[in-house]
Amino acid sequence: MRIAKLDVCPKELNALTSALLILVFVVGVTMGELLRDLCAVPVACVEGFTWIGSRLRRPLLLILVTMLASAAWSQTNLIGKEVAIPRHLQDGEEYELSIPKLIQFGEKLFTAKWTIQEGQGRQRVKGLPTGPQLSDPSEPLAFPGNFNRISGPDSNSCAGCHNEPFVGGGGDRATEVFVLGQRFDFASFDHNDMLSTKGATDERGQFVTLQTIANERKTIGMNGSGFIEMLARQMTSDLRAIRDSTTPGTSRPLITKGVSFGTLARRIDGSWDASGVRGLPAPSLASTDSSHPPSLVVMPFHQAGAVISLRQFTNNALTHHHGIQAEERFGIGIDEDGDGFVNELTRADITAVTIYQAALPVPGRAIPADHEAEKAARIGEIWFQQIGCATCHIPNLPLTNRGWIYSEPNPYNPAGNLQPGQAAILSIDLTSEDLPGPRLKPDANGVVWVPAYTDLKLHDITSGPNDPNAEPLDQNQPIGSPGFFAGNTKFITRKLWGAGNSGPYMHHGKFTTMREAILAHSGEALASRQAFEGLSSYDRDCIIEFLKTLQILPSGTHNLVIGVGDDRGGENR
């Protein structure tokens, strides 16, 4: 069955459909009797049907009345309720909806402003992915402690932050995320409070400040993220194939899609040496013995490369920012956060909002109408390549072997997120014209080139731990460990598609211009920054003009390259 309207709960729709079928049957029986009486058709054609109906009509009518009354009660039961999503998908319904309808429902979830009448808030747990209990259970996160800008919950909806320049995109400076602040109950900075990670002291018992309690991060856009996840899946698969062919006493270069991740070695005893691997987060390099090799998973989400999939990102964010808990992570019928609600989001709900994000339009190019600006952008694109920016900000990465067929769940999902074998696979073609445009398309060789301007690697782009662009905490180390407090200087190469209208800039979002972000590059990017500084003033301006063309395009745009000022849909440039 395909559900035509998303403002009706699938379960209620099934009930109404059944009731209507019964009604049709009863009416049909009555019509059969009428036809027989009028001799409009031969008696033999209707007598059998009428005989059955005469015996079933009364119980069927009783069932009909009961079902219609139940549906009506379900509708009136919502009177006075203040909820963003009055009716959720039931598990299994995600396979019955058409993909466009599933995306529509996912958008409703993404833009929903959650309320306490449907499970918003997490009174007795922290906002970490595993939802650990509060450090001080005697002070639940109820009003006035139900919101906290640093430790969370901190927003009403996903779209509250992801809304620039359109829903699903990035966010203004006001939407900054305090990553790892959610390990505190309620950030208060009250020096009278000495309980670890309650409000003022960290795991070491040291008082925190606004600068050390968390990593301040810019809200980045989700446009094109389905293609990004599929690139990461293919790259992970390639790296693992190389790993699995590495015999004891040998080493192999890890290269996928033209991107080098360094070298993986294996000792004579079969144990693994990942010291030569570059660009992957620490969890992807961990190996306890020869039978447990490093996972080599490419993690394309979070600016420190800490999340594997859109689904994991979504489950984490719902808990952290909204206090909305998914069944697949916390269990069916379990009120883990103590807010009086269970089953706050179904597996089908999470699939819908994940598919919505995966299917968001890809960014494109907006070419200025002014000829001098257009000329400058062309020159800037050439300089971008020549001074080495494109070494990390690779303009295009290839998706091969029909890798544009996005599927749920991700085969590398960690525990607490839907995994293969736990539900049927749901797939969508990211190149389909049924999805919001613009769309990437395979070339003549069956390759989709993803113009994200990234290599999906982590790079140290600071001058060291004392660089103001370094972070106080390392998200990829165990919380509370020495490595955790050593801080972070490695960030995933920023995807530049969409950068032209997705400020502010840098991982912390403290730069209002792209020029500031370029001039802040150091470490592995020092040579490129110095090359930029060595250009003439005009050529530096040309690079900025080029970057300004990389934009998230208006809703309804079909072409990947448009002229600024073109009519809706753009001019195919």
ZICOR-V538483 format. One record per residue. RES is the residue in one small letter. PSI is psi as a letter, one per 30 degrees, with the letter a starting at -180 (none if undefined). OMEGA is omega in whole degrees, 0 to 359 (999 if undefined). Layout:
res=RES psi=PSI omega=OMEGA
res=RES psi=PSI omega=OMEGA
//
This chain:
res=m psi=k omega=175
res=r psi=k omega=180
res=i psi=k omega=186
res=a psi=f omega=183
res=k psi=k omega=182
res=l psi=f omega=178
res=d psi=g omega=175
res=v psi=k omega=179
res=c psi=k omega=180
res=p psi=e omega=181
res=k psi=e omega=179
res=e psi=e omega=179
res=l psi=e omega=177
res=n psi=e omega=180
res=a psi=e omega=179
res=l psi=e omega=179
res=t psi=e omega=179
res=s psi=e omega=180
res=a psi=e omega=179
res=l psi=e omega=177
res=l psi=e omega=178
res=i psi=e omega=180
res=l psi=e omega=178
res=v psi=e omega=181
res=f psi=e omega=181
res=v psi=e omega=178
res=v psi=e omega=178
res=g psi=e omega=178
res=v psi=e omega=180
res=t psi=e omega=178
res=m psi=e omega=178
res=g psi=e omega=179
res=e psi=e omega=180
res=l psi=e omega=180
res=l psi=e omega=179
res=r psi=e omega=181
res=d psi=e omega=181
res=l psi=f omega=182
res=c psi=h omega=180
res=a psi=f omega=178
res=v psi=l omega=179
res=p psi=k omega=182
res=v psi=e omega=183
res=a psi=f omega=183
res=c psi=f omega=186
res=v psi=f omega=186
res=e psi=e omega=181
res=g psi=e omega=180
res=f psi=e omega=181
res=t psi=e omega=180
res=w psi=e omega=179
res=i psi=e omega=182
res=g psi=e omega=181
res=s psi=f omega=180
res=r psi=f omega=182
res=l psi=f omega=189
res=r psi=e omega=183
res=r psi=e omega=178
res=p psi=e omega=178
res=l psi=e omega=178
res=l psi=e omega=178
res=l psi=e omega=178
res=i psi=e omega=180
res=l psi=e omega=181
res=v psi=e omega=181
res=t psi=e omega=182
res=m psi=e omega=179
res=l psi=e omega=178
res=a psi=e omega=180
res=s psi=e omega=180
res=a psi=e omega=179
res=a psi=e omega=178
res=w psi=e omega=181
res=s psi=e omega=179
res=q psi=e omega=183
res=t psi=f omega=180
res=n psi=f omega=179
res=l psi=f omega=181
res=i psi=k omega=180
res=g psi=f omega=180
res=k psi=k omega=177
res=e psi=i omega=182
res=v psi=k omega=180
res=a psi=e omega=182
res=i psi=j omega=183
res=p psi=f omega=182
res=r psi=k omega=181
res=h psi=l omega=172
res=l psi=k omega=173
res=q psi=k omega=181
res=d psi=k omega=184
res=g psi=f omega=181
res=e psi=f omega=180
res=e psi=f omega=180
res=y psi=f omega=181
res=e psi=f omega=178
res=l psi=k omega=169
res=s psi=l omega=180
res=i psi=e omega=177
res=p psi=e omega=179
res=k psi=e omega=178
res=l psi=e omega=178
res=i psi=e omega=179
res=q psi=e omega=179
res=f psi=e omega=177
res=g psi=e omega=178
res=e psi=e omega=177
res=k psi=e omega=179
res=l psi=e omega=182
res=f psi=e omega=183
res=t psi=f omega=182
res=a psi=k omega=173
res=k psi=j omega=190
res=w psi=k omega=179
res=t psi=l omega=180
res=i psi=f omega=179
res=q psi=f omega=177
res=e psi=g omega=174
res=g psi=g omega=178
res=q psi=k omega=180
res=g psi=l omega=180
res=r psi=i omega=191
res=q psi=e omega=187
res=r psi=g omega=178
res=v psi=l omega=174
res=k psi=l omega=182
res=g psi=g omega=177
res=l psi=l omega=184
res=p psi=e omega=182
res=t psi=f omega=178
res=g psi=h omega=180
res=p psi=l omega=180
res=q psi=l omega=178
res=l psi=l omega=175
res=s psi=e omega=178
res=d psi=i omega=182
res=p psi=f omega=181
res=s psi=f omega=178
res=e psi=i omega=180
res=p psi=l omega=183
res=l psi=i omega=174
res=a psi=l omega=181
res=f psi=k omega=7
res=p psi=g omega=180
res=g psi=g omega=185
res=n psi=f omega=175
res=f psi=k omega=176
res=n psi=k omega=187
res=r psi=f omega=184
res=i psi=e omega=184
res=s psi=f omega=178
res=g psi=l omega=350
res=p psi=k omega=189
res=d psi=g omega=178
res=s psi=l omega=182
res=n psi=f omega=183
res=s psi=l omega=175
res=c psi=e omega=182
res=a psi=f omega=176
res=g psi=f omega=177
res=c psi=e omega=182
res=h psi=i omega=185
res=n psi=g omega=182
res=e psi=k omega=356
res=p psi=f omega=178
res=f psi=l omega=179
res=v psi=k omega=184
res=g psi=f omega=181
res=g psi=a omega=181
res=g psi=a omega=183
res=g psi=l omega=176
res=d psi=l omega=177
res=r psi=e omega=182
res=a psi=f omega=182
res=t psi=g omega=180
res=e psi=k omega=180
res=v psi=k omega=177
res=f psi=i omega=184
res=v psi=k omega=182
res=l psi=f omega=171
res=g psi=f omega=182
res=q psi=f omega=175
res=r psi=f omega=174
res=f psi=k omega=175
res=d psi=d omega=183
res=f psi=j omega=183
res=a psi=j omega=183
res=s psi=f omega=183
res=f psi=g omega=181
res=d psi=j omega=184
res=h psi=f omega=172
res=n psi=f omega=182
res=d psi=j omega=184
res=m psi=f omega=182
res=l psi=k omega=184
res=s psi=k omega=178
res=t psi=g omega=170
res=k psi=e omega=181
res=g psi=f omega=187
res=a psi=f omega=182
res=t psi=k omega=182
res=d psi=a omega=184
res=e psi=f omega=179
res=r psi=f omega=184
res=g psi=g omega=180
res=q psi=k omega=178
res=f psi=k omega=179
res=v psi=l omega=174
res=t psi=l omega=178
res=l psi=f omega=182
res=q psi=f omega=185
res=t psi=f omega=185
res=i psi=f omega=186
res=a psi=l omega=173
res=n psi=j omega=181
res=e psi=k omega=185
res=r psi=k omega=173
res=k psi=k omega=171
res=t psi=k omega=182
res=i psi=l omega=183
res=g psi=l omega=180
res=m psi=g omega=182
res=n psi=k omega=179
res=g psi=g omega=188
res=s psi=f omega=175
res=g psi=e omega=177
res=f psi=e omega=179
res=i psi=e omega=180
res=e psi=e omega=181
res=m psi=e omega=173
res=l psi=e omega=181
res=a psi=e omega=178
res=r psi=e omega=181
res=q psi=e omega=179
res=m psi=e omega=177
res=t psi=e omega=179
res=s psi=e omega=179
res=d psi=e omega=182
res=l psi=e omega=179
res=r psi=e omega=178
res=a psi=e omega=177
res=i psi=e omega=178
res=r psi=e omega=185
res=d psi=f omega=178
res=s psi=g omega=180
res=t psi=j omega=182
res=t psi=l omega=179
res=p psi=k omega=179
res=g psi=g omega=181
res=t psi=l omega=175
res=s psi=l omega=181
res=r psi=k omega=173
res=p psi=k omega=180
res=l psi=j omega=182
res=i psi=k omega=177
res=t psi=k omega=180
res=k psi=h omega=179
res=g psi=g omega=181
res=v psi=k omega=180
res=s psi=k omega=175
res=f psi=g omega=177
res=g psi=b omega=186
res=t psi=k omega=175
res=l psi=k omega=181
res=a psi=l omega=176
res=r psi=k omega=182
res=r psi=l omega=181
res=i psi=e omega=181
res=d psi=g omega=178
res=g psi=f omega=179
res=s psi=l omega=189
res=w psi=k omega=177
res=d psi=j omega=182
res=a psi=g omega=183
res=s psi=f omega=179
res=g psi=g omega=179
res=v psi=k omega=182
res=r psi=k omega=169
res=g psi=g omega=177
res=l psi=k omega=179
res=p psi=l omega=183
res=a psi=e omega=180
res=p psi=f omega=180
res=s psi=f omega=182
res=l psi=f omega=184
res=a psi=k omega=178
res=s psi=k omega=182
res=t psi=e omega=179
res=d psi=a omega=186
res=s psi=f omega=182
res=s psi=f omega=178
res=h psi=i omega=183
res=p psi=l omega=175
res=p psi=k omega=185
res=s psi=f omega=181
res=l psi=h omega=179
res=v psi=k omega=174
res=v psi=k omega=182
res=m psi=j omega=190
res=p psi=f omega=184
res=f psi=l omega=192
res=h psi=k omega=187
res=q psi=f omega=172
res=a psi=g omega=178
res=g psi=h omega=187
res=a psi=f omega=184
res=v psi=k omega=188
res=i psi=e omega=190
res=s psi=l omega=174
res=l psi=e omega=180
res=r psi=e omega=177
res=q psi=e omega=177
res=f psi=e omega=182
res=t psi=e omega=179
res=n psi=e omega=178
res=n psi=e omega=185
res=a psi=e omega=181
res=l psi=e omega=178
res=t psi=e omega=183
res=h psi=e omega=191
res=h psi=f omega=188
res=h psi=f omega=186
res=g psi=g omega=176
res=i psi=k omega=187
res=q psi=k omega=183
res=a psi=k omega=178
res=e psi=e omega=187
res=e psi=f omega=179
res=r psi=e omega=187
res=f psi=f omega=176
res=g psi=l omega=179
res=i psi=k omega=178
res=g psi=g omega=183
res=i psi=k omega=177
res=d psi=i omega=186
res=e psi=e omega=185
res=d psi=g omega=173
res=g psi=h omega=180
res=d psi=g omega=178
res=g psi=g omega=181
res=f psi=k omega=174
res=v psi=l omega=175
res=n psi=h omega=186
res=e psi=e omega=173
res=l psi=k omega=180
res=t psi=l omega=174
res=r psi=e omega=180
res=a psi=e omega=177
res=d psi=e omega=182
res=i psi=e omega=177
res=t psi=e omega=182
res=a psi=e omega=182
res=v psi=f omega=175
res=t psi=e omega=179
res=i psi=e omega=177
res=y psi=e omega=181
res=q psi=e omega=180
res=a psi=e omega=185
res=a psi=g omega=178
res=l psi=k omega=181
res=p psi=k omega=175
res=v psi=k omega=174
res=p psi=l omega=179
res=g psi=b omega=181
res=r psi=k omega=175
res=a psi=j omega=185
res=i psi=k omega=183
res=p psi=k omega=179
res=a psi=f omega=179
res=d psi=k omega=185
res=h psi=e omega=180
res=e psi=e omega=178
res=a psi=e omega=178
res=e psi=e omega=178
res=k psi=e omega=180
res=a psi=e omega=179
res=a psi=e omega=178
res=r psi=e omega=178
res=i psi=e omega=181
res=g psi=e omega=178
res=e psi=e omega=178
res=i psi=e omega=180
res=w psi=e omega=177
res=f psi=e omega=178
res=q psi=e omega=190
res=q psi=f omega=181
res=i psi=g omega=172
res=g psi=g omega=180
res=c psi=e omega=184
res=a psi=f omega=176
res=t psi=e omega=176
res=c psi=e omega=177
res=h psi=i omega=183
res=i psi=k omega=186
res=p psi=e omega=182
res=n psi=k omega=171
res=l psi=k omega=186
res=p psi=k omega=168
res=l psi=k omega=183
res=t psi=l omega=175
res=n psi=h omega=178
res=r psi=h omega=179
res=g psi=f omega=178
res=w psi=g omega=173
res=i psi=j omega=182
res=y psi=k omega=181
res=s psi=k omega=172
res=e psi=k omega=3
res=p psi=l omega=173
res=n psi=k omega=183
res=p psi=f omega=181
res=y psi=g omega=181
res=n psi=k omega=176
res=p psi=l omega=178
res=a psi=k omega=183
res=g psi=f omega=175
res=n psi=k omega=182
res=l psi=k omega=181
res=q psi=l omega=179
res=p psi=k omega=180
res=g psi=f omega=180
res=q psi=f omega=177
res=a psi=l omega=178
res=a psi=l omega=179
res=i psi=k omega=175
res=l psi=k omega=185
res=s psi=k omega=173
res=i psi=k omega=178
res=d psi=j omega=184
res=l psi=f omega=179
res=t psi=g omega=186
res=s psi=k omega=177
res=e psi=f omega=177
res=d psi=f omega=181
res=l psi=l omega=180
res=p psi=k omega=181
res=g psi=l omega=3
res=p psi=l omega=183
res=r psi=k omega=170
res=l psi=l omega=182
res=k psi=k omega=176
res=p psi=k omega=175
res=d psi=a omega=183
res=a psi=f omega=180
res=n psi=g omega=179
res=g psi=h omega=180
res=v psi=k omega=171
res=v psi=j omega=179
res=w psi=k omega=185
res=v psi=j omega=186
res=p psi=h omega=186
res=a psi=f omega=181
res=y psi=h omega=178
res=t psi=l omega=171
res=d psi=g omega=180
res=l psi=g omega=177
res=k psi=l omega=171
res=l psi=k omega=178
res=h psi=k omega=173
res=d psi=j omega=183
res=i psi=g omega=178
res=t psi=l omega=177
res=s psi=g omega=179
res=g psi=a omega=184
res=p psi=f omega=181
res=n psi=f omega=176
res=d psi=k omega=180
res=p psi=f omega=177
res=n psi=f omega=176
res=a psi=l omega=181
res=e psi=l omega=183
res=p psi=f omega=185
res=l psi=k omega=178
res=d psi=j omega=184
res=q psi=f omega=184
res=n psi=g omega=176
res=q psi=l omega=179
res=p psi=k omega=181
res=i psi=k omega=179
res=g psi=f omega=181
res=s psi=l omega=176
res=p psi=e omega=179
res=g psi=e omega=178
res=f psi=e omega=182
res=f psi=f omega=177
res=a psi=f omega=177
res=g psi=l omega=185
res=n psi=k omega=176
res=t psi=g omega=184
res=k psi=k omega=183
res=f psi=k omega=179
res=i psi=k omega=181
res=t psi=j omega=183
res=r psi=k omega=173
res=k psi=j omega=186
res=l psi=f omega=177
res=w psi=k omega=183
res=g psi=f omega=185
res=a psi=f omega=186
res=g psi=f omega=178
res=n psi=h omega=181
res=s psi=h omega=176
res=g psi=l omega=3
res=p psi=a omega=194
res=y psi=l omega=186
res=m psi=l omega=185
res=h psi=f omega=181
res=h psi=f omega=178
res=g psi=g omega=182
res=k psi=f omega=177
res=f psi=k omega=182
res=t psi=f omega=180
res=t psi=l omega=176
res=m psi=f omega=180
res=r psi=e omega=178
res=e psi=e omega=181
res=a psi=e omega=178
res=i psi=e omega=183
res=l psi=f omega=177
res=a psi=f omega=181
res=h psi=k omega=177
res=s psi=a omega=178
res=g psi=b omega=181
res=e psi=f omega=182
res=a psi=g omega=184
res=l psi=e omega=183
res=a psi=e omega=180
res=s psi=e omega=178
res=r psi=e omega=180
res=q psi=e omega=176
res=a psi=e omega=177
res=f psi=e omega=181
res=e psi=f omega=181
res=g psi=f omega=179
res=l psi=l omega=174
res=s psi=l omega=179
res=s psi=e omega=181
res=y psi=e omega=182
res=d psi=e omega=174
res=r psi=e omega=178
res=d psi=e omega=179
res=c psi=e omega=177
res=i psi=e omega=177
res=i psi=e omega=179
res=e psi=e omega=176
res=f psi=e omega=182
res=l psi=e omega=179
res=k psi=f omega=179
res=t psi=f omega=182
res=l psi=j omega=190
res=q psi=l omega=165
res=i psi=k omega=189
res=l psi=l omega=183
res=p psi=l omega=178
res=s psi=k omega=180
res=g psi=f omega=178
res=t psi=k omega=181
res=h psi=e omega=183
res=n psi=k omega=180
res=l psi=f omega=179
res=v psi=k omega=180
res=i psi=l omega=173
res=g psi=k omega=179
res=v psi=k omega=181
res=g psi=f omega=178
res=d psi=l omega=175
res=d psi=l omega=180
res=r psi=k omega=182
res=g psi=f omega=173
res=g psi=l omega=176
res=e psi=k omega=180
res=n psi=j omega=182
res=r psi=none omega=999
//
